[in-house]
Amino acid sequence: MKLPSYLNALRAFEASARNKSFSAAANELNVTPAAVGQLVRGLEDWLGVALFHRSTSGKERLITTAPAKRALPIIQEGFEKLSLGIETLKEDALAGALTVTVSPAFATKWLMPRIDRFQSRNPGTDVRLDISLKLLDFISHNIDIGVRYGSGSWLGLNAELLMHEELFPVCSPALILRDTKPISDTSFFEYHTLIHDLSLGDNLEFVTWNKWFAKAGIPIPIKNRSMQINNSAAVLQAAIDGHGIALARSAMVADDIASGRLIRLVPDISYTSELSYFVVYRADHISIPRIRAFRDWLIQEAR
């Protein structure tokens, strides 16, 4: 088997084993399922080893054999190092595309208002944002660097603290003008809709309204209405539009407070989240200039 075919067959095997499907591997590699199957069968014939147990029914149609399971992580590491070697050959300049993964809310409320400053400093680097709530696999999605919100530990990635986060209630100035109670009066919460952020689902470390009320020593309002939204940027927009009071995350809301679109309530009560923002990247890729430049810029902006 010639070297190019050998590499293509290994790529087909790796994608099929990871996706447990020839069809899913074909979609990823932009070829037909038949082509993937042919490459894998050719690799099996060349090696003299079966790589998959094939099934015509059930949830998983492809199950890796014991030898394939042992070899898969080594092959994946080899592809990653090959990719890094190619990047290293090009690392004399910042030129090239930089793929950054961030959440929709972080992109909207923090990154996009600032990204021009990075691009003006690095005109040869094209930034490609992969915006998703999912924790994307850096290898299969060709991600260079990202920002994640959490406790700071993600398998296979280096994580550097970008910024801590404080949570506090905010509302539109228009909402205050319609109310006779001062914003320092905790009974203010009883008469307005509470906007709940569901973007982190059931993450137990995420600060909810109930946790904030407990920390503040304020009885939880039981008669008022609520609004539930699964996007942090939309939560703030609902508050800006006067629909209620949002429990804001400091990194997301800083620009809205500075511009006067939102006002912080009971500012003497502080609640620091156990979760923070981290810059994440593969450790052996930080030597690539455009990745290192973006990492350094993010940290400088956060400060």
N, C-alpha and C positions, 0 to 999 in steps of 0.2 A: 504494500500500500504506500503510495507516494505521500510525502509530507503534507501538502495542502489537503488531500483527502483525509489523511489521518487526523489533522486538526479539526476539520469539519465534522468528522464522525464523532470525535470526542465532545465537541460542542453539542451535537445532536443528542448524544448520550446524557451529558450533564443536564441539559434543559429538560429532557424527557424524565430523568430521575427526579429532578426538583419539582416538576409540575405533575408527575405521575400520569402523564398523558402525551401521546404523540401529537394529538391535535393542538393542545396548549403550547407544546414546544414549537410546533410549526408556526403558530401565530406569533410567537416571540421572535423566531428566527426569520420570519417572512418567507417561508417556503411551504410546500404542501406536506400534509401528514405522510403521504406516500414516500416523499423524499426523505423525511426524518426516519421513517421505518426502514428504508433501504440502507441509509447510512449506518443505523444501529446494527442491522443484520450483518452488514459488511464488516463492522468492527468486531462483532461476535465471531464471525468466521475467521477473521485474521488472528484474533486472540485465542480462539479455541475454547472460549468461556461464554456461558450464557449470562447475560446481564440483567434480564428481566424474566419474571414469571408473568405470562400474558393471560388475561381473562377476558371473556366476551360478555360478562355480566358483573354486577356489583358496583359499588361506588368507586373503587380503585381498579382501573383496567391494567395498570402496570405496577408490579411490585418488584423492587430491586432484589437481586439475589445476594447472598452473603458476600461473595467476592466484590460485587459492585458496590455494596454499602461501605466496605472497607476502603475501596479506591476512590469513592466519590469526593470526600473532603480534600484528598490530596490533589485530585484533578482540578477542583474548584480553586484551591490555593494557587495551583500552577497557572490557571487562566488569569487570576488576579495579578500575579507577579508579571505575567506576560504583558498585561494591559499597562501595569506600572512602568515596565521597561520601555514601552512605546512612548508613554507620556514623558519619561525621563529624556528620551531622545529629542523631545520638543521643548524642553524646559528652559532653554536659553532666553525665552521671551514670555511675556504675559499674554501674548496673542492666543486666541482660541476661545471656544465656548466654555462657560462655567455653568454647570447645572447645580442649582440650589433647591433643596426641598424645605418648604415651610408650610405651616398651617394657613388656611384661608384668612383667618382673623389676624394672625401676625403679619401676613403679607399686606393686608389692607390697612391696618392701623399703625404699624411700626415701620416695616421695611420699605414699602413703596414711597412714602413721603421723604425717604432719605436716600434712595438708591441712586439718584442723579449724582450725588457727591462721590460715590464709588466710581461710577462710569466716567465722570470728568477727570478723575485721577488716573484711571486705567482705560483709556479710549480704545485700546486694542483688544479688550476682553469683552466678549458678548455674554451677557447674563441670561440664562434660561431658567425661569422659575417653574418648578414642578410643585404645584400647590395641591396639598392633599392632607386630610386628617389622618390617613393611614401612615404607619411607620414603614416607609418604603425601604426595600432592600437595596443597599447602595450598589451592590455588584450587578444585579439583574436589571436595575433601572438606570445604570450609569450615572449615579449621583456623585458629585464631587464633595459637597459640603452641605450642611443644613443647620437649622435651628430647631431644637426640640424642647418641649415643656415637660418637666418631670423631676425625678429624684436624682438624675445624673448618671444612670447606669444603663447602657445599651450594648448588647453583645456585639463584639467585633468593632466597636467604634470608640475613639477617644472623645471625651466630653469635657469641654472647658466652660466654666461658669461665665455666662454672659451678664445676667442680672437677676437679682432677687425680685420678689413681687409682693406688694402690699395690696390688700383688698379693702374697699370702702364703698359706701353707698353714694350714688350720684343721681342727679335729676336735672331736667331742663330748667333754666331760669323762668320759663313761662309757667311751669308747674308751681313754682314758689309764689309767683305773682297772683295765682288763682287761689292761694291758700292763706288764711289769716294766721296760722301758727308759725312761729319762728322755726328755722331749720335746725336749731339746737334742741328743740323740744322733741323728745323721743316719741311722743304721741303722733308726730307727723307721719310715722310709718303706718298708723292704723287706718288712715283715710285715703291711701293711694295704692294702686296696683304694684305688687312686687314682681319684678322681671327676673326670672330664673335662667341661669346659664347651664344648659345641659350638654355643652360641647365635649366634656370629658366623661360623659356617661356616669358609670358607677364608681369612678376612681375615689377610693376612700379618703385620700389625702387632699382632694379638691375642696376648697372652702365653699360651703353652701350658705344660704340665708340663715338656716337654723343654727349653724356653727357660729356665724357672725353675731347673731342675737345673743347666743350663750356667752360668747367672749365679751360682748359689750354690756352684759347684764341687763338686757332689755327683754321684757316679755315678748314672746313670739305672737305677732298679730294673728288672730284666728278668724276675723270677720272680713278682712279685705280680700280683693280679687288677686289672682296671679296670672302671669303670662310666662310660658315656657318656650325657650328658643335654644336650638342646638348649635348656635354659632355666636362666638363672643363679639364679633363686629356688629352683627345684627342686634344683639342685646343692647349695645351702646346706641345704635341708631334708633332703636325703639325708645330709649330714654331721651335722646336728643329731640325726637318728635313729640315728646310730652305724654307718652303712653304710660309712664309709671317711673318707679325708682329701680335702678339697676345696681347690683353689687359688682362694682367695676374692678378690673385688674389694672394695676398702676401702669404697666408697660403699654397697655392698649389705650388707656384713657388720657395720657399725659397731654397730647396735642389738643384734645377736645376741651380739657380744662383750661389750658393756656389760651385758647381762642375764645373762651366764654360760652361755648356751646353746651357745656355741662358744668354743674357746680357740685363740689364735694359737700356732703352732709356730715354732721357731727365730726369735725376734723380732729377732735381731741381723742377719738377712739381709733386705735391702730391694730391691725391684724396682719401679721406677716405670714405668707403662705409657706407650707413645707415644700412646695414645688417651686422650681425656678426655671429660667431659660438657659439653655446650654448650646454652645456651638459644637457640632458633632462632625467628625470626619474620620476616615481611615488613617491610622497612625502613619503608615508608610507612604501616604500621599501628601503629607503636609510639606514635603520638600518641593512640590510642584509650585512654581511662583504664583500662579493666579489663585490657587487655593489658599496659599499662605497669605497673600495680599488681602483676600476677602475675609479671612479669619481675623487678621489684624485690624482691618477696617471696622468689622462688626464690634469688636471689643472696644475700639476707640469711640465709636458712636454711642455705645451703651454707657460709657463713662461720662 
